[in-house]
Amino acid sequence: MKPIDLRSDTVTRPTPAMRAAMMAAEVGDDVFGDDPTVNALQVRIAALLGKEAALFMPSGTQSNLCALMAHCQRGDEYLVGQGAHTYRYEGGGAAVMGSIQPQPLANQPDGTIRLEDIEAAIKPDDAHFARTRLLALENTFGGQVLPAAYVEAATSLAKRKGLATHLDGARLFNAAVASGVPARQLAAPFDTVSVCFSKGLGAPVGSALVGPKDFIARALRIRKMAGGGLRQAGILAAAALHALDHHVERLAEDHANARTLAAGLQGLPGVTVQLPQTNIVFIDLAPERAPGVVERLAEHGVLCTGLYRLRLVTHLDVQADDIQRAVAVLRQHL
């Protein structure tokens, strides 16, 4: 039987309807700014998130990098969660390519950073210190939706202290569907937002960076330096437009499948399962259960990632009957 791939929601294949949209896309040269489908996507996503302008990016990593480099200069720093993608999982790009110092702060179990930790980390205007310029948050964080009251308090604190704010919203639409709060409202407290089309929305490639027009103009120059200038990119933008039209509301199915998966694993000795808010299930294993578990599950048709903590992600290529089969395999082989 075909393996059930729960490694990530990045593993999806374009649907037949998405492929048809890509084939029919009107294209131009986006480096010259004349690809009509890319332009349409940029207008659409900027309006959807309530910002002035947007820039199509090949990846979320590049989108976040361009944001950090447009907000900060050499010798500046950004405040960020210890477990955030922009600090831990994106190759250290801000430091390597932007000469921007990250100031990592402890994430709480719900993904937040304590307000007192944020305030204490803001450096005084002194030549001994890097200049604190930016607060970067992430929503969702580990599959959890950041509490709205917390986001408002954290971004208000940053603004009072003269900091800009950026949201890594790779799964922002998951957060919107799970919370019932429109994506525009979730994006509103932030100066800039990066949003991904190739995770829960199921496009093969692409993210967007949204924000003020002058900021996006700076980011465009950085994208060029980072090798992100694409030519007939409308073929990819068409997939993202199709995803916005057809794959946002269905994220609720992924969330329901994740809850079913988590519920089906309750009660196993030596296994602790977090009940998910969105489409990511974490499983903590007792040490004696951990060795070889990923390989053992793969042999029986369930693909996932992790070691002592397993990460399983539902997506549009995983159906309800797949979840039932995955539960059976996991209960037998964890």
MARVO-404443 format. One record per residue (C-alpha): residue number from 1; x negated, y, z. Coordinates in pm, whole numbers, m for minus. Each point is the difference from the previous one (the first is absolute). Layout:
% MARVO-404443
+-----+--------+--------+--------+
: pos :     xx :     yy :     zz :
+-----+--------+--------+--------+
: NUM :      X :      Y :      Z :
...
+-----+--------+--------+--------+
//
This chain:
% MARVO-404443
+-----+--------+--------+--------+
: pos :     xx :     yy :     zz :
+-----+--------+--------+--------+
:   1 :      0 :      0 :      0 :
:   2 :   m108 :    358 :    m59 :
:   3 :   m178 :    146 :    305 :
:   4 :    188 :    254 :    209 :
:   5 :   m236 :    297 :     m7 :
:   6 :     38 :    204 :    319 :
:   7 :   m348 :    152 :     m5 :
:   8 :    126 :    348 :    m93 :
:   9 :    273 :    186 :   m187 :
:  10 :   m270 :     94 :   m250 :
:  11 :     17 :   m346 :   m160 :
:  12 :    330 :     60 :   m181 :
:  13 :     31 :    m35 :   m377 :
:  14 :    192 :    254 :   m207 :
:  15 :    359 :   m108 :    m55 :
:  16 :    120 :    m51 :   m360 :
:  17 :    191 :    328 :     21 :
:  18 :   m310 :    182 :    124 :
:  19 :   m207 :   m150 :   m283 :
:  20 :    262 :    122 :   m248 :
:  21 :    m19 :    351 :    146 :
:  22 :   m378 :     m7 :    m32 :
:  23 :     18 :   m116 :   m361 :
:  24 :    243 :    281 :    m86 :
:  25 :   m193 :    276 :    178 :
:  26 :    m75 :    317 :   m192 :
:  27 :   m368 :     79 :     52 :
:  28 :   m259 :    270 :    m55 :
:  29 :   m344 :     80 :    139 :
:  30 :     42 :     69 :    369 :
:  31 :   m350 :    149 :     36 :
:  32 :    128 :    276 :   m229 :
:  33 :    321 :      7 :    204 :
:  34 :    223 :   m100 :   m290 :
:  35 :    122 :   m346 :     94 :
:  36 :    376 :     61 :     32 :
:  37 :     69 :   m306 :    212 :
:  38 :   m272 :     85 :    252 :
:  39 :    126 :    356 :     13 :
:  40 :    355 :   m121 :     57 :
:  41 :   m115 :   m226 :    283 :
:  42 :   m195 :    281 :    165 :
:  43 :    300 :    233 :    m12 :
:  44 :    227 :   m276 :    128 :
:  45 :   m210 :   m110 :    297 :
:  46 :    m81 :    358 :    105 :
:  47 :    370 :     87 :      5 :
:  48 :     89 :   m325 :    173 :
:  49 :   m242 :     76 :    284 :
:  50 :     76 :    372 :     13 :
:  51 :   m341 :    127 :   m111 :
:  52 :   m104 :    243 :   m274 :
:  53 :   m215 :   m229 :   m211 :
:  54 :   m135 :   m351 :    m38 :
:  55 :   m294 :   m182 :   m157 :
:  56 :     12 :   m358 :   m129 :
:  57 :   m289 :   m212 :    129 :
:  58 :   m125 :   m348 :    m91 :
:  59 :     m1 :   m112 :    364 :
:  60 :     95 :     94 :    352 :
:  61 :   m366 :      1 :     99 :
:  62 :    m76 :    263 :   m263 :
:  63 :    310 :    199 :     93 :
:  64 :   m104 :     18 :    365 :
:  65 :   m362 :     76 :    m92 :
:  66 :    103 :    290 :   m224 :
:  67 :    225 :    130 :    277 :
:  68 :   m275 :    m11 :    262 :
:  69 :   m252 :    166 :   m232 :
:  70 :    248 :    271 :   m103 :
:  71 :     83 :     77 :    363 :
:  72 :   m356 :    m15 :    137 :
:  73 :   m342 :    125 :   m100 :
:  74 :   m343 :   m151 :     73 :
:  75 :    m56 :      5 :    375 :
:  76 :    370 :      8 :     86 :
:  77 :    178 :   m279 :    182 :
:  78 :    341 :   m163 :      3 :
:  79 :    177 :   m157 :    296 :
:  80 :    128 :   m348 :    m80 :
:  81 :    116 :   m320 :    166 :
:  82 :   m260 :   m265 :     73 :
:  83 :    206 :   m252 :   m200 :
:  84 :    105 :    233 :   m282 :
:  85 :    m72 :    m88 :   m360 :
:  86 :   m161 :    337 :    m68 :
:  87 :   m259 :    m82 :    266 :
:  88 :    m37 :   m378 :     12 :
:  89 :    104 :   m151 :   m332 :
:  90 :    m97 :    242 :   m277 :
:  91 :   m375 :    m52 :    m18 :
:  92 :    m98 :    304 :    204 :
:  93 :     64 :    213 :   m308 :
:  94 :     60 :    326 :    185 :
:  95 :   m339 :    m24 :    168 :
:  96 :   m189 :   m145 :   m297 :
:  97 :    144 :    212 :   m279 :
:  98 :    134 :    302 :    185 :
:  99 :   m251 :     39 :    286 :
: 100 :    306 :     26 :    225 :
: 101 :    m35 :   m130 :    354 :
: 102 :    283 :   m222 :    124 :
: 103 :     91 :     35 :    366 :
: 104 :    178 :   m331 :     72 :
: 105 :    242 :     m6 :    292 :
: 106 :    169 :   m297 :    166 :
: 107 :    331 :   m108 :   m148 :
: 108 :    270 :   m101 :    246 :
: 109 :    192 :   m326 :    m63 :
: 110 :    268 :    191 :   m193 :
: 111 :   m258 :    162 :   m228 :
: 112 :      8 :    341 :    164 :
: 113 :   m302 :    192 :    131 :
: 114 :     51 :    159 :    339 :
: 115 :     56 :    374 :    m29 :
: 116 :   m249 :     66 :    279 :
: 117 :   m263 :   m199 :   m192 :
: 118 :     64 :    207 :   m312 :
: 119 :    m29 :    327 :    187 :
: 120 :   m313 :   m109 :    187 :
: 121 :   m170 :    m98 :   m326 :
: 122 :     41 :    340 :   m167 :
: 123 :   m342 :    160 :     11 :
: 124 :    m68 :    361 :    103 :
: 125 :   m139 :    242 :   m257 :
: 126 :   m362 :    m74 :     81 :
: 127 :   m295 :    m77 :   m226 :
: 128 :    m68 :   m318 :    196 :
: 129 :    318 :   m164 :   m127 :
: 130 :    155 :   m101 :   m325 :
: 131 :    295 :    224 :    m82 :
: 132 :    331 :   m173 :     75 :
: 133 :    223 :     66 :   m300 :
: 134 :    256 :   m276 :    m39 :
: 135 :    226 :   m248 :    177 :
: 136 :     67 :   m313 :   m206 :
: 137 :    282 :   m236 :    102 :
: 138 :    139 :   m316 :   m161 :
: 139 :    362 :   m111 :    m48 :
: 140 :     70 :   m287 :     16 :
: 141 :   m277 :   m113 :    234 :
: 142 :    m36 :   m377 :     27 :
: 143 :    351 :    m26 :   m141 :
: 144 :    144 :    228 :    269 :
: 145 :    173 :    329 :    m68 :
: 146 :   m155 :    292 :    188 :
: 147 :    263 :    150 :    233 :
: 148 :    139 :    322 :   m147 :
: 149 :    m30 :    191 :    328 :
: 150 :   m366 :    m98 :     24 :
: 151 :    m74 :    112 :   m357 :
: 152 :    162 :    336 :     67 :
: 153 :   m199 :     46 :    322 :
: 154 :   m333 :   m108 :   m152 :
: 155 :     29 :    215 :   m313 :
: 156 :    121 :    298 :    204 :
: 157 :   m303 :    m36 :    226 :
: 158 :   m229 :    m14 :   m300 :
: 159 :    152 :    310 :   m154 :
: 160 :    m23 :    193 :    327 :
: 161 :   m370 :    m85 :      5 :
: 162 :    m51 :    109 :   m361 :
: 163 :    m32 :   m348 :   m149 :
: 164 :    145 :   m124 :   m326 :
: 165 :    196 :   m327 :      2 :
: 166 :     m9 :   m294 :   m240 :
: 167 :    215 :   m312 :     m4 :
: 168 :   m119 :   m329 :   m142 :
: 169 :    349 :   m110 :   m104 :
: 170 :   m102 :   m308 :   m193 :
: 171 :    324 :   m167 :    117 :
: 172 :    200 :    319 :     55 :
: 173 :    303 :   m142 :   m178 :
: 174 :     m5 :   m303 :    231 :
: 175 :      7 :    245 :    289 :
: 176 :    290 :    189 :   m156 :
: 177 :    208 :   m311 :    m64 :
: 178 :    m72 :   m150 :    342 :
: 179 :     77 :    321 :    191 :
: 180 :    285 :    129 :   m215 :
: 181 :   m186 :    333 :    m23 :
: 182 :    m57 :    133 :   m355 :
: 183 :   m359 :     m7 :   m121 :
: 184 :     16 :    377 :    m52 :
: 185 :     76 :     48 :    369 :
: 186 :   m282 :   m232 :    105 :
: 187 :   m241 :    195 :   m221 :
: 188 :    118 :    345 :    110 :
: 189 :   m227 :     48 :    305 :
: 190 :   m316 :    m58 :   m206 :
: 191 :   m188 :    233 :   m232 :
: 192 :    m90 :   m287 :   m232 :
: 193 :    113 :   m359 :    m47 :
: 194 :   m140 :   m299 :   m188 :
: 195 :    257 :   m257 :   m109 :
: 196 :    m61 :   m336 :   m168 :
: 197 :    199 :   m157 :   m285 :
: 198 :   m187 :   m333 :    m10 :
: 199 :     93 :   m135 :    344 :
: 200 :    365 :    m41 :     97 :
: 201 :    124 :    169 :   m315 :
: 202 :   m165 :   m265 :   m215 :
: 203 :   m174 :    207 :   m269 :
: 204 :   m327 :   m150 :   m128 :
: 205 :   m210 :    313 :     59 :
: 206 :     28 :    345 :    140 :
: 207 :     50 :    249 :    281 :
: 208 :     82 :    368 :     15 :
: 209 :   m132 :    288 :    208 :
: 210 :    251 :    276 :     68 :
: 211 :    m41 :    345 :    150 :
: 212 :    m30 :    372 :    m81 :
: 213 :    m92 :     96 :   m357 :
: 214 :   m337 :    150 :     90 :
: 215 :    m89 :   m308 :    202 :
: 216 :     93 :   m234 :   m286 :
: 217 :   m216 :    210 :   m234 :
: 218 :   m299 :    m61 :    229 :
: 219 :     84 :   m368 :     21 :
: 220 :      7 :    m21 :   m380 :
: 221 :   m364 :    106 :    m18 :
: 222 :    m94 :   m256 :    264 :
: 223 :    194 :   m275 :   m178 :
: 224 :   m205 :     72 :   m311 :
: 225 :   m326 :    m28 :    198 :
: 226 :    121 :   m326 :    153 :
: 227 :     68 :   m151 :   m342 :
: 228 :    377 :     17 :     27 :
: 229 :     73 :    186 :   m322 :
: 230 :    205 :   m238 :   m215 :
: 231 :    104 :     42 :   m364 :
: 232 :    327 :   m160 :   m113 :
: 233 :    105 :    m56 :    359 :
: 234 :    369 :     30 :    m80 :
: 235 :     13 :   m378 :    m34 :
: 236 :    m81 :    m20 :    372 :
: 237 :    212 :    298 :     97 :
: 238 :    300 :   m163 :   m167 :
: 239 :    m33 :   m294 :    239 :
: 240 :      2 :    240 :    295 :
: 241 :    307 :    183 :   m132 :
: 242 :    178 :   m332 :    m46 :
: 243 :    m93 :    m94 :    357 :
: 244 :    144 :    324 :    137 :
: 245 :    323 :    m66 :   m189 :
: 246 :     41 :   m368 :     83 :
: 247 :   m224 :   m119 :    284 :
: 248 :     51 :    239 :    291 :
: 249 :    333 :   m114 :    145 :
: 250 :    m91 :   m367 :    m46 :
: 251 :   m282 :     45 :    255 :
: 252 :    270 :    m84 :    255 :
: 253 :    m11 :   m358 :   m137 :
: 254 :   m372 :    m21 :     77 :
: 255 :     62 :    127 :    352 :
: 256 :    277 :   m256 :     53 :
: 257 :   m226 :   m278 :   m127 :
: 258 :   m273 :    110 :    240 :
: 259 :    244 :    m11 :    292 :
: 260 :    116 :   m348 :   m106 :
: 261 :   m362 :   m114 :    m19 :
: 262 :    m83 :    136 :    344 :
: 263 :    317 :   m142 :    157 :
: 264 :    m72 :   m343 :   m145 :
: 265 :   m336 :    m18 :    177 :
: 266 :    116 :     91 :    349 :
: 267 :    m68 :   m251 :    276 :
: 268 :   m308 :   m170 :   m141 :
: 269 :   m258 :    m68 :    276 :
: 270 :   m314 :    208 :    m37 :
: 271 :    165 :    220 :   m264 :
: 272 :    121 :    356 :     60 :
: 273 :    198 :    169 :   m277 :
: 274 :     74 :    370 :    m18 :
: 275 :    351 :     86 :   m115 :
: 276 :    m55 :    225 :   m303 :
: 277 :    153 :    337 :    m79 :
: 278 :    m83 :    m23 :   m369 :
: 279 :   m161 :   m265 :   m220 :
: 280 :   m310 :   m103 :    197 :
: 281 :     m3 :   m282 :    254 :
: 282 :   m293 :    m47 :    239 :
: 283 :    m61 :   m334 :    169 :
: 284 :   m243 :    m28 :    292 :
: 285 :   m149 :   m345 :     56 :
: 286 :   m153 :   m161 :    304 :
: 287 :   m375 :    m56 :    m62 :
: 288 :     36 :   m375 :    m34 :
: 289 :    253 :     43 :   m282 :
: 290 :   m200 :    248 :   m204 :
: 291 :   m284 :   m195 :   m166 :
: 292 :     75 :    m75 :   m363 :
: 293 :    361 :    114 :     21 :
: 294 :     m2 :    218 :   m313 :
: 295 :   m153 :   m279 :   m206 :
: 296 :    237 :   m258 :    150 :
: 297 :    306 :    208 :    m85 :
: 298 :   m129 :     59 :   m353 :
: 299 :    m33 :   m376 :    m51 :
: 300 :    371 :    m27 :     77 :
: 301 :    106 :    287 :   m225 :
: 302 :     11 :    308 :    224 :
: 303 :   m257 :    273 :    m63 :
: 304 :    m75 :    257 :    271 :
: 305 :   m293 :    190 :    151 :
: 306 :   m157 :     19 :    343 :
: 307 :   m177 :   m202 :    265 :
: 308 :    129 :     19 :    359 :
: 309 :    266 :    239 :   m127 :
: 310 :    175 :   m101 :   m321 :
: 311 :    161 :    259 :   m228 :
: 312 :    288 :   m101 :   m224 :
: 313 :    162 :    252 :   m233 :
: 314 :    333 :    m43 :   m176 :
: 315 :     64 :    155 :   m341 :
: 316 :    216 :    m13 :   m311 :
: 317 :   m159 :   m323 :   m126 :
: 318 :    103 :   m185 :    319 :
: 319 :    360 :   m112 :     27 :
: 320 :    209 :   m121 :    295 :
: 321 :    m52 :   m368 :    m88 :
: 322 :   m377 :     60 :     m9 :
: 323 :     21 :    132 :    354 :
: 324 :    178 :   m313 :    118 :
: 325 :   m270 :   m216 :   m158 :
: 326 :   m273 :    220 :    152 :
: 327 :    157 :    m31 :    347 :
: 328 :     m2 :   m379 :    m30 :
: 329 :   m366 :     m6 :   m104 :
: 330 :   m105 :    245 :    268 :
: 331 :    183 :   m183 :    278 :
: 332 :   m173 :   m322 :   m100 :
: 333 :   m352 :    126 :    m64 :
: 334 :    m66 :    299 :    225 :
+-----+--------+--------+--------+
//
